[in-house]
Amino acid sequence: MIDWTAAVTLTNSDPRAWTARGVTVHPTAADVVGELKVLRKGRAIFTTPLAGRIGPALRATCGISEDDDTIVMRRKLVHRLRPLADSLPDDLKIAVLAAFALVEQARKPFYQERVHWAAITLERDDRTVRRRIDEGIEQIAALAVAAGPDPRPRYPSRSWHTEELRVTLALDQPVAEAFEFRRVVADADEIAELDLALTLPATGEPVADPELVVDVFHGGVLASRAMESSDRVGLSLRLPEPLHRGEKHDIGLRFRANLRAPHYVCVPRHPCDEFDLHVRFGDRVPDRIVRLEKAFQGDTRDRVPRGAELATDDAGEVHVRFRDLAPGFAYGIRWQCAGAG
């Protein structure tokens, strides 16, 4: 028997193999099925501590390492299992999401309570739902093994992280205007405020605080703002009510500011799973636009922008998407107009 707390190392020869305590194992769908049926008991992914409930097959397919704590392990499980469940037919999806407490309404302390919630939601009896759960588990196990280990990097968070950040920036307005829609996830209990920050492209001169106008459309109240550096504005958003570990919350903001340097980037303070950026230049299309990904903040001010070149569409817009953003690095675009250097 393999110790479920053993370190997991992916082998180079076979992407669907892993090593636990020196023993190379080739995971099968049956391995994953067995471990998922263990995981669904009790509080499922909200079991504490979680390490003893996660077997070697799940550790490999979810990219869980020996050093991960419960919060990181839970996050990796959600990242792997949720998309797989979402790909199932609706009845199986609801059943699987309930089984593993992946949906907020079904975060019950006992498996049978989650089964009953799904039965009410699907208008079926509990026995039928249990069959749907078993069927769904078999399907997501097959999908997970076929896809191989999750290769995406994960950055730990002990407070909160951004699951999705969508920004639409209009540069064809008298004053640049950006709409930001963000979904955050609590990685701890009692998250009452979000410490956000915005870096305004500056030309070496300090940004005057009044130059940035921030409007909260939904999701909280702007509690404070302060200049953290010459070009970085710190924002504190007080939430309508504190978030508990694993809860999600959506916010919508609007920013208006004069962008005095030719770039727009996200420099996350907390981990960010996905950043989706639309930039509209309209009729003012620059001569060159490049993509910045995991760049040092100083690189955004290079006289000659470096990165993959981007082209605008017929509406004068560019669209870029980034995944698994590392805190402290810059992601976005930079542009250069004729005569600039």
N, C-alpha and C positions, 0 to 999 in steps of 0.2 A: 504493500500500500504506500502511495506517495503522500508525503506530508503536505497538506494544503497550504501551509504557511511558508513553503519553500520558495526560494527566489526563482524567478522565471526568466529564462534567456532564450530568445529566438535563435534558431540555427540558421546558418548561411545557406546550407544546401537545400533546405525545404522550407518555404515560407509558412507552411502549415504545421511545422514541428516546433517544439519548445523543449527546454531542458530544465528539469527540476531535480536539484541535488545530484547532478551528474547523470541523470537518467533521461535519455532522449525519448520523447513520446510524440506520436503522431495523433493529434486530436481528431476525433470523429464526431459526427452529429450526436451520436448516442452519449458520448462523454458530456457534451454541453447540455443535452436534455437532462441527464441525471443531476448535474450540478444546479441547473435552473430549478429543478423540482425541490432541491434542498433550499435554495435561496428564497423561494416564494413563501416559506413557512414564517409564522410569527409576523414581525413587522416588515419582512422582505428587505428591500434596500435600506430601510431605516433601522435595521437591527444594529445595536451597539454593544460591544465592538463588532465590526463587520468582517474582519479578516478570517475568522474561523468558519464563515459561511461561504467563502469564495474558493472554489476548487481550482486546480491548475489549468483546466481548459478555459474557464472564464478569465483567469488571470492573463492568459496568453491572448485570447481574442479581444479582450478589453484593454490590453496594454498596461495592466496593473503590475507594479514592481514591488519588491520586498520592502522598500522604504516608504511607500505610500501610507498615509494615515487614513482613518475612516472617512474623513471628508473628501479626500482626493479619490479614494476608491469608489465612494458613492457617485461622485461626479463622473468618473470614467464609465461606470456601469450605465448611468443614465444616458451618456453620450452614445454608447454602443447599442443599448437595448431600445431606446425610444425610437430612433429612425427605423430599426427593424420592425418594431411593432406597428409603426405608422404605415408600413408598406403592405400590411395584411388587409384582407377584407374587413369591413367595418365591424362585424360581430366578433371576429377573432381579435381585432385590434382592441376593442373595448375590454374584452375578457382578459387579454394579456396585460394591458395597462393596469387593470384593477389587481390582477394577481400579484404584481410586483410593486404596487403602490406608486406607480409612475404617473398617476393622475391625482390631483389634489383632493378631489371629492372622495376618493377611495383610500385615503390614508388612515385605514383602520388598524387597530393593534393586532387583530387576528385574521388569519387567512380566510376563515369561513365568513367573517363579516364582509370582506372584500368580494368574495364570491356572491354573497347575497346582494350587495350593491349592484354588481354587474347584472345579476338576474333581474332586478327591478328595472334597471336601465334598458336591458334588451327585451324585457317582457317575456322572459323564459324562466323555467324553474332552475333551482340551484344545481341539480344533477346535470342538466343540459349545459350550463355554464362551465362546470368542471370539465366536461368533455371538450368544450370549445377552448378552454385554457390549455389542455393537453395537446390539442391539435395545433394551437398557435405556438406553443413552446417547440414542438417538433419542426415547425416551419422556420421560426427564427433561428433555431440551432443550425439547421441546414444552410440558411443564408449566411450565418456568421462563419461557419467553417469554410464555405465556398469562397467567401470574401477574404479570408485570412486574417491575420492580426491587424488591429487598428494601428496604422503607422503614424497618426497625427500626434504631435507633441502636446503635452498638457502642462499647464503652469498652475501650481498650487495656490489656493486662496483660502484665507482663514476668516474672511469677512463677507465679501460678495464678489460676483463676477458678472460680466455682461455676456448674455447668451447671443444676443443679436443687436447690432447697431446699424441703423439705416439713416444715411444722411443724403439730402438733396440740397445742393449748393447752386444758387443762381448768381452768376457773375455778370449777367447782362442787365442788371438793375442799377439804378443810381448809387445804391449802397449794397454791397454783397450781402445776401440773405441766405441762411441755411436753416432747414428744418431737420431736426434730429428726433428719431424715434428709437427708443432703446428698451430692451427687455433685460432686466437684471434678475439674478438668482441669488438668494441668500445662502451663504456657506456657513453661517453661524446663526444663533438665535438673537432676537431683539435687535435687528438692524433697523434703526429708526431714521438714520440720515445717510445719504449718499454723498461722498466727497468726490465731486466731479472737478474737471479742470479743462480749460480750453487754451490752446496755444495759438496766439494770433501772430501771423507772419509779420515781422517788423523789419525795419531797415537799419537797425543799430540804435535807434532812439527808443526810449521807454514808451510803452503803450499807455495812453491816458485812460484811466478807468472808465470815464463816461463814454469813450469811443465804442464800447461794447454794450449793446442792448440785448437783454435776455428776457424772453417771455416764456412762462410755463403754460403750456396748453392743457396738459393733464398729468396726473400722477404725483402731485406733491406741491410744496410751497418753497420758494427760494428763501432760505433762511439767512444766508450770508454770502458775501463775495469779497475777495481780497486779491490784490496783486501779489503773486508768489515770486515772480521775477519780472524782468523788463518786458517779457512777452507772454507770460503765463498767468492766466486768471483762475484762481481757485473758487469753486462754487460749492455751496452746501445745500442740498435739496432735502427738506424734511418730508418724510413720507406720511401719507394719511394715517397709517397705523404701522407699528413695527412688524417686520417680516420675521418669520420663523425659518429655521434651517430647511432649505429645499424649496421654499416658496418663491414664486416668480411675480414680477411686478413690471408694468409697462409705464413708460413716461414719454411725454412729447414736449419738445422745446423748440423755440425759434431764436436764432442768433442773427444780429445785424451788426456789421462792423466794416470798416475800411481795411481791406487787405492790402498792406503796403509792400508786400513781397510776393513773388509769383509761385506760391505753393499752398497746398491745403493738405494737412496730415492729421491723423489720429495718433496721439502718443498716449496709450492707455496707462493709467495708474494701477488698475486692477486687470486681471486676465480678461481677454475678450475672445469669444469663440468665433464670431463672424462680424466683419465690417463691410458694409455694402455702400458704395459711394457713387452718386450721380453728380456730375458737374456740368452745368450749362454755360457755355461761353456765348451762345447765340451768334451774332454777326462778328463778334470780337475774337475769332479763333486765333490763337497764337501760332507761331511758326513751328514750334516743337513742344510736345507734351510727353513726359516720361512717367513711368510708374515707379513709385518708391515703396520698397517692401523690406521691412526689418532694417531700416536705415538708422544710422546714428543721427541725432537731431542736428548736429553740425553739418551733416551732408546735405540737408535740405537747403542750405544757403550757399552751396557751391556755385561759382559763376557759370560753369557749364554743367547743366543737369545731366546726371548719369542714371541709366535705367532703361528698361524696355520701352520703346517708343509706342505711343498710342495715337490713334486717329479718331477724329470726331465723326459723328454720323451726320446725316443731312440736316439735322436740327441744331448742329453745333454743340453736341453733347458727347461726353465720354462716360463710360461706366466701368468701374473696377470693383473687384470683390477680394477680400482677404480673409483667411481663416487662421485660427489659433494665434492671435497676436500676442507677442511677448511684451510684458510691461516694460515701459521705458524706451521702446524703440518706435520709430516713426513709420507710418503706413499711409499712403495717399498718392498724390500726384504733384508734379512740379512742371512749370511751363516756361517758355522763353519766347519773347517777341523779337522781331527784327530790330537790330541795333542794340539789343541788350547784351551785356557781357560782363 
